[in-house]
């Protein structure tokens, strides 16, 4: 990676894990005073590895990122509280921080998103992929996520680059907030391709919501395995209607009716 002008993925993972601990766990003032400058110095080194020419405003990125750490911490405190209020299996905040993969993924996202917003080159993508490998939750650092966000279970969740998620949104495992796939996808680069989820929406397991023009209205509930490519009004309830099971009557001689064509017929 270094030969290609990229930092080692393990170095990026180490940095974001330290930063995640700082904003999610650490409360000792002495530790905060020593860790913040160390993280700033290490972030500068990672940026230098990406842009050795020094023309990428690395120092400005670091100086703009550090004041955002308290806000990241405040948002994560709300996310943990949202998990506790939403999940009856949660026994306490400590359990959520230590054992819920979604909180780890959201923490990395909130860090990576701020760096993405500051145009920190490829580092936010590498951080997001580290979280993906660790949790099975794939959140692009460009996605905009509101307050009190909760992912239950989480495995298989995909949230695309231009997704916008409001406050108090809850989603379950296997949800995809993705883009439609046109024949010439490069024509959409830089444009909004992923859905907008308004406040207080619940999206159950396996639902797929696609398209930059798709808006899920406030207070809606999207049922499991639903496929949506168009907007729905606020307060909507969308459910997947499963196929009906047909039961054939028994034949007069007690044998079940046969199919209208032989199974071994060659076509």
MILOKOL-405811 format. One line per field, with one value per atom (N, C-alpha, C): residue in one letter; atom name; x negated, y, z. Coordinates in steps of 0.2 Angstrom, whole numbers. Each point is the difference from the previous one (the first is absolute). Layout:
REM residues N
residu: (a_...)
atome: (CA_...)
x: (X_...)
y: (Y_...)
z: (Z_...)
//
This chain:
REM residues 267
residu: (x_x_x_x_x_x_x_x_x_x_x_x_x_x_x_x_x_x_x_x_x_x_x_x_x_x_x_x_x_x_x_x_x_x_x_x_x_x_x_x_x_x_x_x_x_x_x_x_x_x_x_x_x_x_x_x_x_x_x_x_x_x_x_x_x_x_x_x_x_x_x_x_x_x_x_x_x_x_x_x_x_x_x_x_x_x_x_x_x_x_x_x_x_x_x_x_x_x_x_x_x_x_x_x_x_x_x_x_x_x_x_x_x_x_x_x_x_x_x_x_x_x_x_x_x_x_x_x_x_x_x_x_x_x_x_x_x_x_x_x_x_x_x_x_x_x_x_x_x_x_x_x_x_x_x_x_x_x_x_x_x_x_x_x_x_x_x_x_x_x_x_x_x_x_x_x_x_x_x_x_x_x_x_x_x_x_x_x_x_x_x_x_x_x_x_x_x_x_x_x_x_x_x_x_x_x_x_x_x_x_x_x_x_x_x_x_x_x_x_x_x_x_x_x_x_x_x_x_x_x_x_x_x_x_x_x_x_x_x_x_x_x_x_x_x_x_x_x_x_x_x_x_x_x_x_x_x_x_x_x_x_x_x_x_x_x_x_x_x_x_x_x_x_x_x_x_x_x_x_x_x_x_x_x_x_x_x_x_x_x_x_x_x_x_x_x_x_x_x_x_x_x_x_x_x_x_x_x_x_x_x_x_x_x_x_x_x_x_x_x_x_x_x_x_x_x_x_x_x_x_x_x_x_x_x_x_x_x_x_x_x_x_x_x_x_x_x_x_x_x_x_x_x_x_x_x_x_x_x_x_x_x_x_x_x_x_x_x_x_x_x_x_x_x_x_x_x_x_x_x_x_x_x_x_x_x_x_x_x_x_x_x_x_x_x_x_x_x_x_x_x_x_x_x_x_x_x_x_x_x_x_x_x_x_x_x_x_x_x_x_x_x_x_x_x_x_x_x_x_x_x_x_x_x_x_x_x_x_x_x_x_x_x_x_x_x_x_x_x_x_x_x_x_x_x_x_x_x_x_x_x_x_x_x_x_x_x_x_x_x_x_x_x_x_x_x_x_x_x_x_x_x_x_x_x_x_x_x_x_x_x_x_x_x_x_x_x_x_x_x_x_x_x_x_x_x_x_x_x_x_x_x_x_x_x_x_x_x_x_x_x_x_x_x_x_x_x_x_x_x_x_x_x_x_x_x_x_x_x_x_x_x_x_x_x_x_x_x_x_x_x_x_x_x_x_x_x_x_x_x_x_x_x_x_x_x_x_x_x_x_x_x_x_x_x_x_x_x_x_x_x_x_x_x_x_x_x_x_x_x_x_x_x_x_x_x_x_x_x_x_x_x_x_x_x_x_x_x_x_x_x_x_x_x_x_x_x_x_x_x_x_x_x_x_x_x_x_x_x_x_x_x_x_x_x_x_x_x_x_x_x_x_x_x_x_x_x_x_x_x_x_x_x_x_x_x_x_x_x_x_x_x_x_x_x_x_x_x_x_x_x_x_x_x_x_x_x_x_x_x_x_x_x_x_x_x_x_x_x_x_x_x_x_x_x_x_x_x_x_x_x_x_x_x_x_x_x_x_x_x_x_x_x_x_x_x_x_x_x_x_x_x_x_x_x_x_x_x_x_x_x_x_x_x_x_x_x_x_x_x_x_x_x_x_x_x_x_x_x_x_x_x_x_x_x_x_x_x_x_x_x_x_x_x_x_x_x_x_x_x_x_x_x_x_x_x_x_x_x_x_x_x_x_x_x_x_x_x_x_x_x_x_x_x_x_x_x_x_x_x_x)
atome: (N_CA_C_N_CA_C_N_CA_C_N_CA_C_N_CA_C_N_CA_C_N_CA_C_N_CA_C_N_CA_C_N_CA_C_N_CA_C_N_CA_C_N_CA_C_N_CA_C_N_CA_C_N_CA_C_N_CA_C_N_CA_C_N_CA_C_N_CA_C_N_CA_C_N_CA_C_N_CA_C_N_CA_C_N_CA_C_N_CA_C_N_CA_C_N_CA_C_N_CA_C_N_CA_C_N_CA_C_N_CA_C_N_CA_C_N_CA_C_N_CA_C_N_CA_C_N_CA_C_N_CA_C_N_CA_C_N_CA_C_N_CA_C_N_CA_C_N_CA_C_N_CA_C_N_CA_C_N_CA_C_N_CA_C_N_CA_C_N_CA_C_N_CA_C_N_CA_C_N_CA_C_N_CA_C_N_CA_C_N_CA_C_N_CA_C_N_CA_C_N_CA_C_N_CA_C_N_CA_C_N_CA_C_N_CA_C_N_CA_C_N_CA_C_N_CA_C_N_CA_C_N_CA_C_N_CA_C_N_CA_C_N_CA_C_N_CA_C_N_CA_C_N_CA_C_N_CA_C_N_CA_C_N_CA_C_N_CA_C_N_CA_C_N_CA_C_N_CA_C_N_CA_C_N_CA_C_N_CA_C_N_CA_C_N_CA_C_N_CA_C_N_CA_C_N_CA_C_N_CA_C_N_CA_C_N_CA_C_N_CA_C_N_CA_C_N_CA_C_N_CA_C_N_CA_C_N_CA_C_N_CA_C_N_CA_C_N_CA_C_N_CA_C_N_CA_C_N_CA_C_N_CA_C_N_CA_C_N_CA_C_N_CA_C_N_CA_C_N_CA_C_N_CA_C_N_CA_C_N_CA_C_N_CA_C_N_CA_C_N_CA_C_N_CA_C_N_CA_C_N_CA_C_N_CA_C_N_CA_C_N_CA_C_N_CA_C_N_CA_C_N_CA_C_N_CA_C_N_CA_C_N_CA_C_N_CA_C_N_CA_C_N_CA_C_N_CA_C_N_CA_C_N_CA_C_N_CA_C_N_CA_C_N_CA_C_N_CA_C_N_CA_C_N_CA_C_N_CA_C_N_CA_C_N_CA_C_N_CA_C_N_CA_C_N_CA_C_N_CA_C_N_CA_C_N_CA_C_N_CA_C_N_CA_C_N_CA_C_N_CA_C_N_CA_C_N_CA_C_N_CA_C_N_CA_C_N_CA_C_N_CA_C_N_CA_C_N_CA_C_N_CA_C_N_CA_C_N_CA_C_N_CA_C_N_CA_C_N_CA_C_N_CA_C_N_CA_C_N_CA_C_N_CA_C_N_CA_C_N_CA_C_N_CA_C_N_CA_C_N_CA_C_N_CA_C_N_CA_C_N_CA_C_N_CA_C_N_CA_C_N_CA_C_N_CA_C_N_CA_C_N_CA_C_N_CA_C_N_CA_C_N_CA_C_N_CA_C_N_CA_C_N_CA_C_N_CA_C_N_CA_C_N_CA_C_N_CA_C_N_CA_C_N_CA_C_N_CA_C_N_CA_C_N_CA_C_N_CA_C_N_CA_C_N_CA_C_N_CA_C_N_CA_C_N_CA_C_N_CA_C_N_CA_C_N_CA_C_N_CA_C_N_CA_C_N_CA_C_N_CA_C_N_CA_C_N_CA_C_N_CA_C_N_CA_C_N_CA_C_N_CA_C_N_CA_C_N_CA_C_N_CA_C_N_CA_C_N_CA_C_N_CA_C_N_CA_C_N_CA_C_N_CA_C_N_CA_C_N_CA_C_N_CA_C_N_CA_C_N_CA_C_N_CA_C_N_CA_C_N_CA_C_N_CA_C_N_CA_C_N_CA_C_N_CA_C_N_CA_C_N_CA_C_N_CA_C_N_CA_C_N_CA_C_N_CA_C_N_CA_C_N_CA_C_N_CA_C_N_CA_C_N_CA_C_N_CA_C_N_CA_C_N_CA_C_N_CA_C_N_CA_C_N_CA_C_N_CA_C_N_CA_C_N_CA_C_N_CA_C_N_CA_C_N_CA_C_N_CA_C_N_CA_C_N_CA_C_N_CA_C_N_CA_C)
x: (-4_4_-4_-6_-4_-3_-2_-3_5_7_5_2_-3_2_5_1_6_-3_3_-2_2_-4_2_7_4_7_0_-5_-1_-1_-4_-1_6_4_6_5_0_5_-2_-7_-2_2_-1_2_7_4_8_2_-3_2_-2_-6_-2_5_2_4_7_2_7_0_-5_-1_1_-4_0_7_4_7_5_-1_5_0_-7_-1_-4_-5_-4_3_-1_3_-5_-6_-5_-3_0_-3_-7_-4_-7_-2_4_0_2_5_2_-5_-3_-5_-6_-2_-6_2_6_2_2_3_2_-6_-6_-5_-4_0_-3_4_7_4_-1_0_-1_-7_-5_-7_1_3_0_5_5_4_-4_-4_-4_-4_-3_-5_4_6_4_2_1_2_-6_-6_-6_-2_2_-1_4_6_4_-2_-2_-2_-7_-6_-6_-3_4_-3_2_5_2_4_3_5_7_2_7_2_-3_2_1_-5_1_1_-4_0_7_2_7_5_0_5_0_-6_-1_3_-2_2_8_3_7_3_-3_3_1_-6_0_6_2_5_7_0_6_1_-5_0_5_1_6_7_1_6_1_-5_0_2_-3_1_7_3_7_5_-2_5_0_-6_-1_4_-1_4_7_3_7_2_-5_1_0_-4_0_6_3_6_6_0_5_0_-6_0_3_-2_3_7_3_7_4_-4_4_-1_-5_-1_1_6_1_-5_-4_-5_-6_-1_-5_0_-5_0_-3_-3_-4_-4_-2_-4_-7_-3_-6_0_5_1_1_3_1_-7_-3_-7_-5_1_-5_2_6_2_5_2_4_-4_0_-4_2_7_2_-3_-1_-3_-7_-3_-7_0_4_1_2_5_2_-5_-4_-5_-6_-2_-5_3_7_3_0_1_1_-7_-5_-7_-2_1_-2_4_7_4_-3_-2_-3_-7_-4_-6_2_5_3_2_4_2_-6_-5_-6_-5_3_-4_-7_0_-6_-2_1_-2_3_-4_2_1_-2_0_7_5_7_2_-1_2_-4_-6_-4_3_2_3_7_4_6_-1_-5_-1_-2_-4_-2_6_5_6_4_0_4_-3_-6_-4_2_0_1_7_5_7_5_-2_4_5_-1_4_-4_3_-4_4_-3_2_-5_2_-5_-1_-6_-1_3_3_3_7_3_7_1_6_2_5_-2_4_2_6_2_-1_4_-1_4_-3_4_1_-5_0_-1_4_0_0_-5_0_1_5_1_-3_-5_-3_-5_2_-5_-3_-1_-3_3_-4_3_3_-1_3_-5_3_-4_3_-4_3_-5_3_-4_-2_-5_-3_4_6_4_6_1_5_1_6_1_5_-2_5_1_6_2_-1_4_-1_5_-2_4_2_-5_1_-2_3_-2_1_-6_0_-3_2_-2_-4_-2_-5_2_-5_1_4_0_3_-5_2_-4_3_-3_1_-4_2_-5_2_-4_2_2_4_2_-6_0_-6_1_-1_1_-6_1_-5_-6_0_-6_0_-2_0_-5_-5_-5_4_5_4_3_1_3_-5_-7_-5_1_0_1_7_5_7_3_6_3_3_-2_2_4_-1_3_6_4_6_-1_6_0_6_-3_5_1_6_2_0_2_0_5_-2_4_3_-5_2_-3_4_-3_0_-5_-1_-2_4_-1_-5_-1_-6_1_-5_0_3_3_3_-6_2_-4_3_-3_2_-5_2_-5_2_-5_1_-1_-3_-1_6_6_6_5_-2_4_0_6_0_5_-2_4_3_6_3_0_0_-1_5_-2_4_2_-3_3_-4_4_-3_-1_-6_-1_-1_5_-1_-6_-1_-5_1_-6_-1_4_2_3_-5_2_-4_3_-4_3_-4_2_-4_4_5_4_2_1_2_6_1_6_1_7_2_-2_0_-1_5_-2_5_2_-3_2_-2_3_-2_0_-6_-1_-2_4_-2_-1_-4_-1_6_3_5_-3_0_-4_5_-3_3_5_6_5_-2_1_-1_6_0_6_0_5_1_5_-3_4_5_6_5_-2_2_-2_5_-3_3_6_4_6_-3_-5_-3_-5_0_-5_-7_-1_-7_0_-5_0_0_3_0_-7_-1_-7_-1_-6_-1_3_1_3_-5_-7_-5_-5_-2_-5_-6_-3_-6_-6_0_-6_0_5_1_-6_-3_-5_2_-3_2_-5)
y: (-6_6_6_0_6_2_-5_1_3_-1_3_7_3_6_0_-6_-1_-2_2_-3_-7_-4_-7_0_-5_0_-2_-3_-2_7_5_6_4_0_4_-3_-7_-3_1_0_2_7_5_7_0_-2_1_-4_-6_-3_4_3_4_6_3_6_-2_-6_-3_-1_-2_-1_7_5_6_3_0_3_-4_-7_-4_-3_0_-3_5_3_3_6_1_5_4_-3_3_6_5_6_0_-3_-1_-4_-5_-4_4_4_4_5_3_5_-3_-6_-3_-3_-3_-4_4_6_4_3_2_2_-5_-6_-6_-2_0_-2_5_7_5_-1_-2_-1_-6_-5_-6_1_3_2_4_5_3_-4_-5_-5_-4_-2_-4_4_6_5_1_1_1_-6_-6_-6_0_2_1_5_6_6_2_-4_2_7_3_6_6_-1_5_5_-2_5_-1_-4_-2_3_5_4_-5_-5_-4_3_5_3_3_3_4_-5_-6_-6_-2_-1_-2_6_6_5_1_-1_0_-6_-6_-6_0_2_0_3_6_3_-3_-5_-4_-6_-2_-6_1_5_1_-1_2_-1_-7_-3_-8_-3_1_-3_1_6_1_-4_0_-4_-8_-2_-7_-2_5_-1_-1_4_0_-7_-2_-7_-6_1_-6_0_6_1_-2_1_-2_-8_-3_-7_-3_3_-2_0_6_1_-5_-2_-3_-8_-2_-8_-2_-4_-2_-6_-2_-5_4_6_4_1_-2_0_6_4_6_3_6_4_-4_-2_-3_-6_-4_-6_2_6_2_2_4_2_-5_-5_-6_-5_-1_-6_1_6_1_2_-4_2_6_1_6_7_0_6_1_-5_0_3_-3_3_7_2_7_5_-3_5_1_-5_1_4_-1_4_8_1_7_3_-3_2_1_-5_0_5_1_5_7_2_6_1_-5_0_1_-4_0_7_3_7_5_-2_5_-2_-5_-2_-3_-5_-3_-6_1_-5_-7_-5_-7_-3_4_-3_-1_4_-2_-7_-1_-6_-6_1_-6_-1_5_-1_-3_2_-3_-8_-1_-7_-5_4_-4_-1_4_-1_-5_0_-5_-7_-1_-7_-2_5_-2_-1_3_-1_-3_0_-2_6_6_6_4_2_4_6_6_6_5_3_4_6_3_6_6_0_6_0_-5_0_5_3_5_-3_-1_-4_5_0_5_-3_3_-2_-6_-3_-6_-5_-2_-5_-7_-5_-7_-5_-5_-5_-7_-4_-6_-5_-4_-6_3_2_3_-3_-7_-4_2_1_1_7_5_6_4_3_4_7_5_7_4_2_3_7_3_6_6_1_6_-1_-6_-1_6_2_5_-3_-1_-3_5_1_5_-2_3_-2_-6_-3_-6_-5_-2_-5_-7_-5_-7_-5_-3_-5_-7_-5_-7_-3_-6_-3_-1_0_-2_6_6_6_3_1_4_6_6_6_2_-2_0_4_-1_4_-5_3_-4_0_-6_-1_1_6_1_-3_0_-3_4_6_4_4_-4_3_6_0_6_6_0_7_3_-5_3_2_-1_2_7_1_7_2_-4_2_-4_2_-4_-6_-6_-7_-4_2_-4_3_-4_3_5_3_5_-4_0_-3_5_2_6_-3_5_-2_-5_-4_-5_-5_-3_-5_-7_-5_-7_-4_-3_-4_-7_-5_-7_-4_-6_-4_-2_1_-2_5_6_4_4_1_3_7_5_7_3_2_2_6_4_6_7_4_7_4_-1_3_-3_-5_-4_3_2_3_-4_-2_-4_5_2_5_-1_5_0_-5_-4_-4_-6_-2_-6_-6_-6_-6_-4_-3_-4_-7_-5_-7_-3_-6_-5_-2_0_-2_4_6_5_2_1_3_7_5_7_4_3_4_7_1_6_3_6_3_-2_1_-2_6_1_6_-1_5_0_-5_-3_-5_-6_-2_-6_-6_-5_-7_-4_-3_-4_-7_-5_-7_-4_-5_-5_-5_-1_-5_-7_-5_-6_-4_-4_-4_-5_-1_-5_-7_-4_-7_-4_-3_-3_-8_-2_-7_-4_-5_-3_-5_-1_-5_-7_-4_-7_-3_-5_-3_-5_-1_-5_-7_-2_-6_0_6_1_2_0_3_7_4_7_1_6_1_1_-2_1_6_2_6_-1_5_-1_-2_0_-2_-5_-5_-5_4_-2_4_-2_-6_-2_2_4_2_4_-1_3_6_6_6_2)
z: (0_0_0_4_0_-6_-4_-7_-5_2_-5_3_5_2_5_3_5_7_5_7_0_5_1_3_-2_3_7_3_7_4_-3_3_1_-6_0_5_1_4_7_2_7_2_-5_2_1_-4_1_6_2_6_6_0_5_1_-6_0_2_-2_2_8_3_7_4_-3_3_0_-5_0_2_1_2_8_2_6_5_-2_4_4_6_4_5_0_5_-4_4_-3_-2_5_-2_-6_-1_-6_-6_0_-5_-2_5_-2_-3_1_-3_-7_0_-6_-6_1_-5_-4_3_-4_-4_3_-3_-6_1_-6_-6_2_-5_-4_4_-4_-4_2_-4_-6_1_-6_-5_2_-5_-3_3_-3_-6_2_-5_-6_1_-5_-5_4_-4_-4_2_-4_-6_0_-6_-5_3_-4_2_-2_2_-2_-5_-3_5_5_4_-3_-5_-4_2_5_1_7_2_6_6_1_5_7_1_7_1_-5_1_1_-3_1_8_2_7_5_-1_4_0_-6_-1_4_0_2_8_3_7_4_-2_4_-1_-5_-1_4_4_4_6_3_5_-3_-6_-3_-2_-2_-2_6_6_6_2_0_2_-4_-7_-4_1_2_2_6_5_6_-1_-5_-2_-3_-4_-4_5_5_5_4_2_3_-4_-6_-5_0_0_0_6_6_6_0_-2_0_-5_-6_-5_1_3_1_7_1_6_3_-4_2_3_-1_3_7_4_7_3_-4_2_-5_1_-5_-1_5_-1_-4_0_-4_-7_-2_-7_-2_3_-2_-1_4_0_-5_-1_-4_-6_-1_-6_-6_-5_-6_-4_1_-4_3_7_3_-2_-1_-3_-7_-4_-7_0_4_0_2_5_3_-5_-4_-5_-6_-1_-5_2_6_2_0_1_-1_-7_-4_-7_-4_2_-4_1_6_1_-4_-1_-4_-7_-2_-7_-2_5_-1_-1_3_0_-6_-4_-6_2_5_2_-5_-6_-5_1_0_0_7_5_7_2_-1_3_-3_-7_-3_3_2_3_7_4_6_0_-5_-1_-1_-4_-2_6_4_6_4_1_4_-3_-7_-4_2_0_1_7_5_7_2_-4_3_-6_-6_-5_-2_2_-1_-5_-6_-5_0_3_-1_-3_-6_-4_5_0_4_-2_-6_-3_3_2_2_6_0_5_5_6_5_6_1_6_7_4_7_2_6_3_-5_-4_-5_3_-2_3_-5_-1_-4_5_-1_4_-4_4_-3_-5_-6_-4_-6_0_-5_-7_-5_-6_-2_5_-2_-4_-6_-4_-1_1_0_-5_-6_-5_1_-4_1_0_-4_1_3_4_5_5_1_6_4_7_5_5_2_5_7_5_7_2_5_3_-5_-4_-5_2_-1_3_-6_-1_-6_3_-4_2_-5_2_-4_-7_-5_-7_-4_3_-3_-5_-6_-5_-2_1_-2_-6_-6_-6_-5_-6_-6_-6_-4_-6_-4_-4_-4_-8_-2_-7_-5_-6_-5_1_0_1_6_5_7_1_-4_2_-2_-3_-2_7_5_6_5_-1_5_2_6_3_1_-2_1_5_3_5_-3_2_-3_5_7_5_4_3_3_6_1_6_5_6_5_5_1_4_7_5_7_2_5_4_-5_-4_-5_3_0_1_-6_-1_-6_2_-1_2_-4_2_-3_-7_-4_-7_-5_3_-5_-4_-7_-4_-3_1_-2_-5_-6_-5_-3_-2_-4_3_-3_2_1_-4_1_5_3_4_7_3_7_4_5_5_5_0_4_7_4_7_4_5_3_-3_-6_-3_2_-1_2_-7_-1_-6_3_-3_2_-2_2_-2_-7_-4_-7_-5_2_-5_-4_-7_-5_-2_1_-2_-4_-6_-4_-1_4_-1_7_1_6_3_7_3_5_1_4_8_3_8_3_5_3_-3_-6_-3_3_-2_2_-6_-1_-6_2_-3_2_-6_0_-5_1_-6_0_-3_5_-3_-5_-4_-4_4_-3_3_-2_5_-1_-2_-6_-2_2_2_2_-4_-4_-5_4_-3_4_-2_4_-1_-6_-4_-5_3_-4_2_2_-3_2_6_3_6_-2_-6_-2_-2_2_-2_-7_-2_-7_-3_-6_-3_-4_-1_-5_-7_-3_-7_-5_2_-5_4_-3_3_2_6_2_-4_-3_-4_-7_-2_-7_-2_-6_-3_-4_1_-4_-5)
//
